[in-house]
Amino acid sequence: MITREEISILLDHPVYDGDGNKIGDAKHVFLDDASGRPEWVTVKTGMFGSNESFVPIRDAALVQDHLEVPYRKDKIKNAPNVDIDAGGHLSMDEEQRLYDYYGINWDSVLGEPEEGERTSGTGTAGTAGAAGAAGAAGLRDDTFREAGAPRTTGEARTGPRDDAMTRSEEEMHVGVERRETGRARLRKYVVTEEVQQTVPVRHEEVRVEREPITDANRDEAMSGPDISEAEHEVTLHEERAVVTTETVPVERVRMTTEETSEEETVRGQVRKERIEAETETEDRTGRHGRDVPGKGRE
């Protein structure tokens, strides 16, 4: 069981489920005003920790620098939504709805506090912030008080009066997420195109040569009959262009990715608390007035 002394250790530290999965970071702790024991812890879940889910802390354990709770991550993320900004407190109906969701017997929650843990009070409740200020979890009443706010008149106290007021403000944290934007692929296909190339080709042609009878060729010319018929045949040749194809590798193509960085401006809204002092005075006529900074007297 988590003690009040361990609250400052677990706040803003990781929270893990029963399977060892990180759920988020602990944001607030709610205490039972009757016993002073921690009852609930809120865990920042969702993108950039935009949501807070309530988790019972009665069966949780603080392990080194993180909190372990006996519930699955999806169970916690789907817990009933409670707007803790609207006053910062749980009503009895909201708390009973949360206990029912986690399967915890409501009657066992309403049992008497253990001896030595009783404190006088009206059952008001608040949250524990990063500064360590703690309230209670509203187990008997639906009234709520912000952590560090002064108590109303007649409300019992168990310690010295604290006149300080805590001022809080929101901080914007921006992260990045990686997502798929598209796909690229290499595809090979076949196309046919016309190519042209000029090559030289040769062919044979018949040419008739005549030579006169001379003393050198007279004997050869007179070797045959005087008058006769004869034929002489010559084979002609030519070259013709022949086309063949051959497949040869010409290049290797592959796809790679590279990351480029660019600046992106993100805008958001954060809330801040402001604290102003008001004084009431009585003039000589007995009339009361209130001094408001920057507005004069009313």
Secondary structure, DSSP 8 states (H G I E B T S, - for coil): ---GGGHHHHTTSEEE-TTS-EEEEEEEEEE-TTT--EEEEEEEESGGG-EEEEEE-TT-EEETTEEE-SS-HHHHHTS----TTTTS---HHHHHHHHHHTT--HHHHTS---TT----S---B-EE-TT-------SS-S-B--TT----TT---SS---------B---------------------------------B-----------TTTHHHHTSS-SS----------B---------------------------------B------EEEE-TTS-EEEEETTTEE-
